Amino acid sequence: MSDTMIHVSPSVDTSQGIIPTKKQKSNRKKKQFLKKMKYLKGKGCFQDDSHQRRNNEHNQASKQNGRFSRPAPSPMTTNRRSSPQSNPSSSGVDLSVGRSSEASTSSFNPLSITFTVTNESSHTKPNQPVNTKTTATLSCASKSNARKLSTPAGNPIKYLAIDCEMVGAGPKGSISQLARCSIVSYDGDVIYDKFIKPSMYVTDFRTRWSGIRPRDLSKATPFAQARQEILRLLMGKIVIGHAIHNDFKALSYTHPAALTRDTSKIPLLNLKAGFGEKECASLKRLTKAIFNRDIQTGRKGHSSVEDAKATMELYKVVEEEWESTLASTS
């Protein structure tokens, strides 16, 4: 950006001692002013009125869009009695004229004209830059909230469903030993599913019910290690299971009663299935009655993943009413 200052100061010929009249002074000033205006116009500093109006409208629109911080210029006007003034136009010319009072005829002060020429290449930055960080943060925050899960009872991350499959050890396989454990999330996603090698020698694999075969345990996770992994997942969670006391017994573990939900002991679920209120219905019967879906079919035995998912689905059927009942009685 470059500024050019032109100062015009007309001289008065006082060598002859002739004081010009008021009319002569006015004519002389007018001629000098028109001469300078003609000079500037020849240099391309001024444009025609129609182009000036278009530039003014463009500048006004730019101001509304936040591109300029200065107001749009107004067209230059010339008044015979008052000194001509103009705001900066699209060419960047600032014309200001100062003149002394004409009331006194005994003294004469010369006319002073100052021009400021500004290059068109300069642009004014907005007063306040757009804060894109805040917008991005809010956007990210909005997307993050949209992904959050919500349930009537509370935070779904706290809910897990578990199912275990056991094999037999000891005489005639009478001692149940943990051989597989599956845990699913509130949405039914599998977060743990491993075959577990019992600490005792297996005498009955109970394949018809457990689905466990000898080859499944050849490279299985040792019981002590698996138990540690499982208890770490269950800690502080609301654990759901069907006849869940059997699963906890196989783990040699006791979970807090306030955080335990047993779908085999929910009167409301039995009523929805059409069973007796105090009846202890099997997981297979409840799933068939409520969802009209068969589980634990075929000769391959049970799947602990399938059973854990069915248990979570049954819980969600009565979740809101059951949790409200538990809250009112606690």
Phi, psi and omega in degrees: 000130179232142179243133177242122181257125177241117180250122181249122179228098182294140179265157181242127180282101180250009182293329181270356178074019180263122178267118182294154178282171181298320181292320179296317179299318181296317180295319181296317179298318181297317180296316180297319180295314180297326179295316179291323178296321179295322179296314180293323179295323178294332177279357179084020181281340181239151180235169181288164187298321183294319178293324178298317181295320179297318178295322179297317180295321179296318179295322179296319179294322179296324179296319181293331180275000176086015182275330180236148179257348180264151180291158180291142182287153176257148182298147181286135179238152180238127179240136184290323182275323181259157182290139180293137177224154177210147173273165180300130177264187182295338178277353176081030181258130177243114183247122176229133184238130177240139178217153182277166180294142181266009183292328183265134179253353182276339179230156183226124175254130183293153178287135181242124181237130179236129178245138173239119182252123181244134179293148180286345185288345181277141178230144179270132178285154176299150180301317182233120179293152179288130181269096181282337180295316181297317180298315180296321180296316180295321179297315179298320180297320180297318180294323179296319179294326181293333181276348183292137178274150177217141178226160180300328187270336180153208184284119183293340180295336182279353186255128176226145175246138185233147172211137182238148175246136184243152172242171183255141175232168180079190181301124179057022177066032185280344181261115182287134179231139180292129180235343177202142178223132178233137178230132179238157180277180179301327180271004177088009178280137180283121179249350176202132177200105182219147168279141186235130180275117182297155178283343179253159179291133184276126178252343179212115181280347178050042188302325182301328181253320184276334184075008182270136176238159182307321182294336180291336184258000183296323179238032183286162178287133178302147185304314183299318180291315180297319180300318180297319180295318183291315181295329177295324179287323185280341186300123178078003182260158170274114186257129183246136178202164178255119190054052190294342179298330178292322179293315179295325179295320179294333179270356186054052188219147175236118181266147179305134182299325181293342181250018182244134177232118182252111183289351177274356183231042178245102181304321181298322179292321177297319179296320179294330180276351181087016179261174177294148185300324182256011181286141178261085184280150179285161179298323180295316181293318180296318180296320179292318183290322185268319184254354184054045181229137180267133174231169178057044180257165177083178184265359182279354179091183183283158171243120181294333176291314179298318181293321179294320179294318179296322179297316179295321179296318179296319179298318183293338178296321184244014187305307186298312182291321182292315180295325177294320178295317179296322180293324182285333182267350182275000000 
